[in-house]
Amino acid sequence: MLSGRARRAGRLVIRGRRLEIATLSWNVVGVVVLAAAAIGARSVALAGFGIDSLIEIGASSVVLWELADTGHGRRRRALRVIGWAFIALAVYLAVQSSVVLAIGFRPRHSPLGIAWTAATAAVMFVLAAMKGRTGKELENPVLIAESRVTLVDGILAMAVLLGLSLNASLGWWWADPGAGYVLVYYAVREARHSLASG
């Protein structure tokens, strides 16, 4: 018969899986929405945020895999995968944002992008808080790390939203690649944290 502690741990693992499935589902839809919005607006910030959503899908998949077996070796591999995915995102966005600024490429307005990033920010902040709390109660460093990935996703959504809104309302075209640089900063920070933890 399971002890009260074991039953509680089991419930927390189930909660962690459900939160990751919710994150995964939101981001699967998001990749499609963001691809359409990025192509329509020719926006580097939306394209970068779409890639960030792909990384979040990967991170959620890694956490679901890790929650099936909480061995130390599996945790280290999971954290390294998350870290290297962020490095790839940072490199892509740094190059793309620099090219866009250098050639003076002006993105179009994106009402779809504005609506989606606003909704994503709200959803990701809630999911990040719930994952962080669950990870701490489980004493699971991978779930805690992934809660930070989700928090960053919410912050990035806010940065992209700001860039899109400034472009739409004031014609500040450079705010779009500027939002890309914000994504670079957070991607590098999270990559360092994940790789150091792994």
C-alpha positions in Angstrom: 0.0 0.0 0.0 1.3 3.4 -1.0 2.2 5.9 1.8 0.6 9.4 1.9 3.9 10.8 0.6 4.0 8.5 -2.4 0.4 9.2 -3.2 1.1 12.9 -3.1 4.2 12.5 -5.3 2.1 10.5 -7.8 -0.6 13.3 -7.9 2.1 15.9 -8.5 3.6 13.9 -11.4 0.2 13.7 -13.0 -0.3 17.4 -12.5 3.1 18.1 -14.0 2.2 15.9 -17.1 -1.1 17.7 -17.5 0.6 21.1 -17.4 3.1 20.0 -20.0 0.4 18.6 -22.3 -1.5 21.9 -22.0 1.7 23.8 -22.9 2.5 21.4 -25.8 -1.1 21.7 -27.2 -1.1 25.5 -27.0 2.3 25.7 -28.8 1.3 23.2 -31.5 -1.6 25.5 -32.4 0.8 28.5 -32.0 3.3 27.3 -34.5 0.6 27.2 -37.2 -0.9 30.6 -36.2 2.6 32.2 -36.0 3.7 30.8 -39.3 0.7 32.3 -41.0 1.1 35.6 -39.2 4.9 35.8 -39.9 4.5 35.1 -43.6 1.6 37.5 -43.9 3.4 40.3 -42.1 7.0 39.3 -43.2 7.9 39.7 -39.5 11.2 38.5 -38.0 9.8 38.8 -34.5 6.8 36.6 -35.3 9.1 34.1 -37.1 11.4 34.0 -34.1 8.5 33.6 -31.7 7.3 30.7 -33.9 10.7 29.0 -33.5 10.5 29.7 -29.8 7.2 27.9 -29.8 8.9 24.9 -31.5 11.5 24.9 -28.7 8.8 25.0 -26.1 7.2 22.0 -27.8 10.5 20.2 -27.6 11.0 21.3 -24.0 7.6 20.0 -23.0 8.2 16.7 -24.8 11.5 16.4 -22.9 9.8 17.0 -19.6 7.1 14.4 -20.3 9.9 12.0 -21.2 11.8 12.9 -18.0 8.7 12.5 -15.8 8.4 8.9 -16.9 11.8 8.2 -15.3 13.3 10.6 -12.8 16.9 9.2 -13.1 19.7 11.7 -12.7 21.2 10.8 -16.2 17.9 11.4 -17.9 17.5 14.8 -16.1 21.0 15.9 -17.3 20.3 15.0 -20.9 16.9 16.8 -20.7 18.5 20.0 -19.4 21.2 19.9 -22.1 18.7 19.4 -24.9 16.7 22.5 -23.7 19.9 24.5 -23.4 21.2 23.8 -26.9 17.8 24.5 -28.4 18.0 28.0 -26.9 21.4 28.5 -28.3 20.1 27.6 -31.8 17.3 30.1 -31.4 19.7 32.9 -30.2 22.0 32.4 -33.2 19.1 32.4 -35.7 17.5 35.6 -34.2 20.7 37.5 -33.9 21.5 36.9 -37.6 18.0 37.5 -38.9 17.4 40.7 -36.8 20.7 42.1 -37.9 20.0 41.5 -41.6 16.5 43.0 -41.3 17.9 46.2 -39.6 20.9 46.4 -42.1 18.7 46.4 -45.2 15.9 48.4 -43.6 13.2 45.8 -44.3 9.8 46.9 -43.1 7.3 44.3 -41.9 3.6 44.8 -42.4 1.0 45.1 -39.6 -0.3 41.9 -38.1 -3.6 42.0 -36.2 -3.4 38.1 -36.0 0.1 38.3 -34.5 -1.0 41.0 -32.0 -4.0 38.9 -30.9 -2.1 35.6 -30.6 0.9 37.1 -28.7 -1.4 38.8 -26.2 -3.3 35.6 -25.5 0.0 33.6 -25.4 1.5 35.9 -22.8 -1.5 35.4 -20.4 -1.6 31.7 -20.9 2.2 31.2 -20.5 2.4 33.2 -17.3 -0.3 31.1 -15.7 1.3 27.8 -16.8 4.8 28.9 -15.7 3.6 29.7 -12.2 1.8 26.3 -11.9 4.7 24.4 -13.3 7.2 26.1 -11.0 5.1 25.4 -7.9 4.6 21.7 -9.0 8.3 21.3 -9.8 9.3 22.7 -6.3 6.9 20.4 -4.5 8.2 17.4 -6.5 11.8 18.7 -6.1 12.2 18.1 -9.9 14.9 20.4 -11.4 13.8 19.7 -15.0 10.2 20.7 -14.4 11.5 23.8 -12.6 13.8 24.6 -15.5 11.0 24.1 -18.0 8.7 26.5 -15.9 11.4 29.1 -16.6 11.3 28.3 -20.3 7.5 28.9 -20.2 8.0 32.1 -18.2 10.5 33.3 -20.9 7.9 32.3 -23.5 5.4 34.7 -21.8 8.0 37.5 -21.6 8.9 37.0 -25.2 5.3 37.1 -26.2 5.1 40.5 -24.4 8.2 41.8 -26.2 6.9 40.7 -29.6 3.5 42.2 -28.8 5.1 45.5 -28.0 7.2 45.4 -31.2 4.1 44.6 -33.3 2.0 47.2 -31.6 4.6 50.0 -32.1 4.9 49.0 -35.7 1.1 49.1 -36.2 0.4 52.2 -34.2 3.4 54.4 -34.8 5.1 52.9 -37.9 8.2 52.0 -35.9 9.3 49.2 -38.3 12.6 48.7 -36.4 10.6 47.6 -33.3 10.0 44.3 -35.0 13.7 43.2 -35.3 14.3 45.0 -32.0 11.9 42.5 -30.4 14.0 39.8 -32.0 17.0 41.1 -30.0 15.0 40.8 -26.8 14.4 37.2 -27.7 18.2 36.7 -28.2 19.0 38.0 -24.8 16.5 35.7 -23.0 17.4 32.7 -25.2 21.1 33.1 -24.3 20.3 33.5 -20.6 18.1 30.4 -20.5 20.6 28.4 -22.5 23.4 29.2 -20.0 21.1 28.3 -17.1 20.0 25.0 -18.6 23.5 23.9 -19.6 24.9 24.9 -16.2 22.2 22.9 -14.5 22.7 19.9 -16.8 
